[in-house]
Structure formats: C-alpha cells, structure tokens
Amino acid sequence: MADSSGPRRATLSDVARSAGVSTSTASVVFSGKTKVSDATSARVRVAAAELGYTGPDPMAASLRTGRSGIVAVVLEGQLRAAFADPVTVPMMDGLADGLASLGAGILLLRDEPTSDDAASLATAPVDAVVLIGCSGRTRESLEIVRRRGLPVVVIEGDAGEGIPRISLDNHQAAKGLARYIRGLGHEKVAIVTLPLDSECERGPIDRQRMERASVEVSIDRLSGVADVFPEAHAVSAGGSSIDEGVIAGRTLLADPSSRPTAVLAQSDLLAAGVIRAVEELGLRVPEDVSVAGFDGVQVDGLGPHVLTTMVQPAAEKGRAAGEQVAKMLRGEEAASLHLTCTFRAGTTTARLEPLDPQL
C-alpha cells in the first residue's frame, strides 16, 4: 500500500551526512552560536539547499529547550481598538526590537476575562507575558500569569511588589502641561480624561467615580492637572478616539456661560475631537478655546493646527519592556524603568486675552 503521507522532511542529520560533517557542526551553522570555517558553512548550506532543508524544526527545538519562543502581550479591550490608537503601533515596534535578541514571536491576547483569549492565557505555550496597563481586568490576567509562574513585565501599571514595570511620568507631565496653560493666563479650564475603569463610562467625574477608578494612567494624568487647577471640570471619554473627543467637547462647550477657555485632553486623539467640537460651534482654536493633548503622535484631520502636547516615548517604552523580558528569560535580573515625556508647544494654545473693561 502506497504511503500517502508525502515525502519525508529532510532532517539536520541528513544534511550533516550529505555535507560530510557531524550533526553538531551542522547545527552550529544554522544557530550561528559558534564560528565555523566559511568552507564548512558553505558545504552545509549547499547540502541543505539540495535536500530542501530550511532550518531546525521549531517544534523539536521547543521540546528540547522547554521554550516556545513566544511572548504573550495582553492588551486592554478589543485588539482593533488598541491598534487604532497611534501610540500602540510604535510601542509594539519597540517591544519587537527589545525581544529581537531572543528571536521570539509575539502573541497578542485580550484582557477580557470571559473571552476565549483569556482562557488561552492560562494554557497558551508562551515563555513570558507583557501586560499593557494594570486595570481591574489586567489584574485578573496577572493572577493567571502568576499561577503559571511565567516571567511578566507591566507597561504603565502597578502590578505589585517584585513585578518589573515600565512607567511614564504621567502625573508630572500632565502637571507641566497644566502649568503651561496657566502661564498663558487661563483659569477656566476643563479636562477630558481617558476611561477611568474597565466600564469605559462617559460623563462627568465626581468623587464617587474617582473612588471606583482603576486605570492608573488616567488617574495620574488627572491628578497632575488637578494640582494646578483643583476646580477644573472633568469629563471622561469612552476611549481614545477623535469621535469620543467630539462627544466630550460638545458636552463641555454646550453652555456658553460655563464654557472653558482651555481644554486639556488626555490623548491627542481626544484633543483632535475637542478641536472639531469647538469648530462645529463656529468658535476658533486657539483664539476662543485653547486645546492641548497628550502623546505626541501624528493625528490626521487637524488641518493647519499643530497640537500643543506632551510627547511620550512610546517606542522606547515598548523596547524597555522587551529588553526586561529578554533579561529574565536569560536568567538575569530585570529592573523597573521610569521614562519621561517632553513638552511640545503647538498652535492650538494661545495666551488668554483679557476682556476689554469698556465692553
């Protein structure tokens, strides 16, 4: 009876035999871990090409080392929403760079505790985990990772003692931005925050909502502005998007008697939406309302405006996380790192002109 399974896959032993070298020498040629002569390397690679051998079997390598060569990255909410945020892409590029020394792949998972992805975090063959943020939902993911005994790094979130974290100076950066706005003469200021918790509820922020808040980035940026403008009216958006910024902006600008002269948004996308809401009312930015953001990303649809913002090192943040994961998987001690933002003045903020007392 004919064998219907197809031709046998060439093995490293086959290549070594054809090249006239030991299997260990052939292995070194493909791994690159030890120098071999150019002639020997060429002979092995010619034999591999003739036999159709493309490299070591990753499954076999996984069984030998006990490693999968995969690092899981747990993102909050829907993956498509995460990658619609222009901060995520450079951060993931940086993470891939940080993991490059391992040659590891990246597995993206959601932090939904009831989803199939959450179940896979408990069973997926991964060597380490990177958690983005540490809200209520991602803390559940953290518990799963801890039970598995996997190395874990948290980006912008406090996962507790002993967990390396890559943090950003959100409080100080937001405070610096608020000081800049105050220096322009603004006192009537409003704030548009990112979601405060996993519910992503829109609306005014009061004491009760702050007591339930669990997203550290939003809390820190809000408290930074509150240090300068303790009476500022704040509303939370349902996410980081231009559409959410428009909704928040309409809410803040609806009543002319309480209309702020400046709005500080916790992301550049939200700030772009606020600008759109200002212009819908026939008002001008920055002459009538100054608007500032946070992130320092490229936002489409701003027209002639250059956004005043705090620029965060998104790629560096991801790279730092990847480098700490690589250290742990090499058996080295990982460290927590703190990164800082830089201020960028744009055309969306201006000095508040005092009212003419004769009017």
C-alpha positions in Angstrom: 0.0 0.0 0.0 1.4 3.3 -1.1 2.4 5.9 1.6 0.0 8.8 1.2 1.7 11.0 3.8 4.0 12.6 1.3 7.8 12.8 1.1 9.8 12.7 4.4 11.0 16.1 5.6 14.8 16.3 5.5 16.5 16.4 8.9 19.6 18.0 10.2 21.2 14.6 10.3 20.5 14.2 6.6 22.2 17.5 5.9 25.2 16.6 8.0 25.6 13.2 6.3 25.4 14.8 2.8 27.9 17.5 3.8 30.3 15.1 5.4 30.2 16.8 8.8 28.9 15.9 12.2 25.4 16.7 13.2 26.6 19.1 15.9 28.7 21.0 13.3 25.7 21.3 11.0 23.6 22.6 14.0 26.2 25.3 14.7 26.0 26.5 11.1 22.3 27.2 11.5 22.3 28.5 15.0 25.3 30.8 14.4 26.3 30.4 18.1 29.9 29.3 17.3 32.1 30.2 14.4 32.9 27.6 11.8 35.0 27.9 8.7 33.5 29.6 5.7 34.2 26.4 3.6 32.4 24.2 6.1 29.5 26.6 6.4 29.1 26.8 2.6 29.2 22.9 2.3 26.5 22.5 4.9 24.3 25.2 3.3 24.7 23.7 -0.2 23.7 20.3 1.1 20.7 21.8 2.9 19.5 23.5 -0.3 19.8 20.3 -2.3 17.8 18.4 0.3 15.2 21.2 0.7 16.1 21.6 4.4 15.0 25.1 5.6 16.3 25.0 9.1 15.7 23.4 12.5 12.2 22.2 13.3 10.8 24.7 15.7 8.6 22.1 17.4 11.6 19.9 18.0 13.6 22.9 19.3 10.7 23.7 21.7 10.7 20.2 23.1 14.5 20.2 23.6 14.6 23.6 25.4 11.2 23.7 27.1 10.7 27.1 25.4 8.0 28.0 22.9 9.8 31.1 21.6 6.7 33.1 22.1 6.0 36.1 24.3 2.3 37.0 25.0 1.2 40.6 25.0 -2.1 41.3 26.8 -3.9 44.4 25.5 -6.9 46.0 27.1 -10.2 45.7 25.2 -10.7 45.0 21.5 -7.5 44.5 19.5 -8.7 46.6 16.6 -9.4 49.4 19.0 -5.9 49.1 20.5 -4.3 49.3 17.1 -6.4 52.3 16.1 -4.5 54.2 18.8 -1.4 55.6 17.2 0.5 55.1 20.5 0.2 51.3 20.2 2.0 50.8 16.9 5.3 52.4 17.8 5.1 50.8 21.3 4.7 47.3 19.7 7.6 48.1 17.2 9.8 48.9 20.2 8.7 45.8 22.0 9.7 43.7 19.0 13.1 45.4 18.9 13.6 44.7 22.6 12.8 41.0 22.1 15.0 40.7 19.0 17.9 39.1 20.8 15.6 36.2 21.7 14.3 35.7 18.2 10.9 35.4 19.9 7.5 35.8 18.3 4.7 37.9 19.8 1.2 36.5 20.6 -1.5 39.2 21.1 -4.2 38.5 23.6 -7.1 40.5 25.0 -7.7 41.1 28.7 -11.4 40.0 28.6 -11.7 37.5 31.5 -14.7 35.8 29.9 -13.3 35.6 26.4 -11.6 32.6 24.7 -8.4 34.7 24.6 -8.4 35.0 28.4 -8.8 31.2 28.6 -5.8 30.8 26.3 -3.6 32.9 28.6 -4.0 30.1 31.1 -2.9 27.4 28.5 -1.1 29.1 25.6 2.5 27.9 25.1 4.3 31.1 26.0 7.6 31.9 27.7 6.7 35.2 29.2 4.0 37.9 29.3 3.8 41.6 28.9 0.8 43.3 30.3 -0.2 46.7 28.9 -1.6 48.7 31.9 -2.9 47.1 35.0 -6.6 47.9 35.4 -9.1 45.6 37.1 -9.2 43.3 34.1 -5.5 43.1 33.5 -5.0 42.3 37.2 -7.1 39.2 36.6 -4.7 38.3 33.7 -1.8 38.9 36.1 -3.2 36.4 38.5 -3.3 33.8 35.7 0.3 34.5 34.8 1.5 34.3 38.4 -0.2 30.9 38.8 1.7 29.7 35.8 5.0 31.0 37.2 5.8 32.9 34.0 8.1 36.0 33.8 5.9 39.1 33.4 6.6 42.8 32.8 3.9 45.5 33.1 3.9 48.6 30.9 2.3 51.6 32.7 0.6 49.9 35.6 1.4 48.8 39.1 1.4 45.0 39.3 2.6 44.9 42.9 5.9 44.1 44.5 8.5 42.1 42.5 7.0 42.7 39.1 9.2 44.8 36.8 7.3 47.8 35.4 7.9 50.3 32.6 6.4 53.6 33.9 5.9 57.0 32.5 5.9 60.3 34.3 2.1 60.8 33.6 1.5 62.9 36.7 4.4 65.3 36.3 3.9 65.6 32.6 0.2 66.5 32.9 1.2 68.9 35.7 3.8 70.6 33.5 1.2 70.9 30.7 -1.3 72.5 33.1 1.3 74.9 34.3 2.0 76.0 30.7 -1.8 76.6 30.2 -1.9 78.6 33.5 1.1 80.6 32.3 -1.0 81.7 29.3 -3.5 83.2 31.6 -6.2 80.5 31.6 -8.2 79.8 34.8 -11.4 78.4 33.4 -10.1 75.0 32.4 -11.8 71.7 31.6 -10.3 68.2 31.3 -11.2 65.3 29.1 -9.9 62.0 30.5 -9.3 58.6 29.1 -11.5 55.9 30.6 -11.2 55.6 34.4 -12.1 51.9 34.6 -12.9 48.9 32.5 -16.5 50.0 32.1 -15.3 52.9 29.9 -18.3 55.1 31.1 -18.6 58.5 29.6 -19.7 61.5 31.7 -18.8 64.0 34.4 -16.2 62.9 37.0 -17.2 63.2 40.6 -15.9 61.8 43.9 -17.8 58.5 43.6 -16.4 57.9 40.1 -12.9 58.6 41.3 -13.3 56.1 44.1 -14.1 53.4 41.5 -11.3 54.5 39.1 -8.8 51.8 38.4 -6.8 52.9 35.3 -3.6 54.3 36.6 -2.7 56.4 33.5 -6.0 58.3 33.6 -5.8 58.8 37.4 -2.2 60.1 37.3 -2.8 62.5 34.4 -6.0 63.8 36.0 -4.2 64.3 39.4 -1.4 66.2 37.7 -3.7 68.7 36.2 -5.7 68.9 39.4 -2.5 70.0 41.2 -2.6 73.2 39.1 -6.4 73.5 38.5 -8.1 71.9 41.5 -11.5 73.2 40.5 -11.3 72.2 36.8 -14.4 70.4 35.5 -13.6 66.9 34.2 -15.4 64.5 31.9 -14.3 61.0 31.0 -14.4 59.7 27.4 -15.4 56.2 26.4 -12.0 55.6 24.8 -9.1 57.3 23.0 -10.6 58.4 19.7 -11.5 61.5 17.7 -15.2 60.6 17.9 -15.0 60.3 21.7 -13.3 63.7 21.8 -16.1 65.3 19.8 -18.7 63.9 22.2 -16.8 65.2 25.3 -16.1 68.5 23.6 -19.8 69.1 22.8 -20.6 68.4 26.5 -18.1 70.9 27.8 -18.9 73.6 25.3 -22.7 73.4 25.2 -23.3 76.1 27.8 -21.7 79.5 26.8 -21.9 80.7 30.4 -19.7 77.9 31.7 -17.6 77.4 28.6 -13.9 76.8 29.4 -11.2 78.9 27.8 -8.9 75.9 27.6 -9.4 72.1 27.4 -6.7 69.6 28.4 -7.3 66.2 26.8 -5.5 63.0 28.0 -4.7 61.9 24.4 -4.0 63.6 21.1 -6.9 61.8 19.5 -9.3 63.2 22.2 -7.8 66.7 21.7 -8.4 66.5 17.9 -12.1 65.6 18.6 -12.4 68.6 21.0 -11.0 70.9 18.3 -13.6 69.6 15.9 -16.3 70.3 18.5 -15.0 73.8 19.0 -15.1 74.5 15.3 -18.6 73.0 15.0 -19.8 75.8 17.2 -18.2 78.4 14.9 -15.5 79.1 17.5 -11.8 79.3 16.8 -8.8 77.4 18.1 -6.9 78.9 19.9 -8.4 82.4 19.8 -11.6 81.3 21.6 -10.6 78.0 23.1 -7.1 76.6 23.6 -6.8 72.8 23.3 -3.9 70.6 24.5 -3.3 66.9 24.2 -1.0 64.1 25.4 1.1 61.6 23.4 2.8 63.5 20.6 1.5 61.3 17.8 0.6 62.1 14.2 -3.2 62.8 14.1 -5.0 63.1 10.7 -7.6 65.8 10.3 -6.1 68.6 12.3 -5.9 70.8 9.2 -3.5 73.8 9.8 -3.2 73.0 13.5 -0.1 71.7 15.3 -1.2 70.3 18.6 0.3 71.5 21.8 1.0 68.3 23.7 3.3 66.2 25.9 5.3 63.7 23.7 5.7 60.3 25.3 8.5 57.9 24.3 6.1 55.1 23.0 8.8 53.1 21.1 11.2 53.4 24.0 8.5 52.2 26.4 8.0 49.0 24.4 11.7 48.4 23.8 12.4 48.7 27.5 9.7 46.1 28.3 11.1 43.7 25.6 14.6 44.1 27.0 13.5 43.3 30.5 11.7 40.2 29.3 14.8 39.1 27.4 16.8 39.5 30.6 14.5 37.4 32.6 14.5 34.6 30.0 18.3 34.6 30.0 18.2 34.2 33.8 19.3 37.7 34.5 17.6 40.1 37.0 15.1 42.5 35.4 14.6 46.1 36.6 11.7 48.6 36.6 12.4 51.7 34.4 10.8 55.2 34.6 10.6 57.2 31.3 9.8 60.9 30.9 7.7 62.9 28.4 8.8 66.1 26.7 6.7 69.2 26.1 5.9 70.4 22.6 4.3 73.8 22.0 1.9 74.0 19.1 -0.6 76.4 17.5 -3.6 75.1 19.4 -3.0 77.1 22.6 -2.6 80.8 23.0 -2.4 83.5 25.7 -5.8 84.4 27.0 -6.5 88.0 26.1 -8.2 89.9 28.9 -11.7 91.3 28.2 -11.8 95.0 27.4 -13.3 96.6 30.6 -15.1 99.2 28.4 -17.2 96.5 26.7 
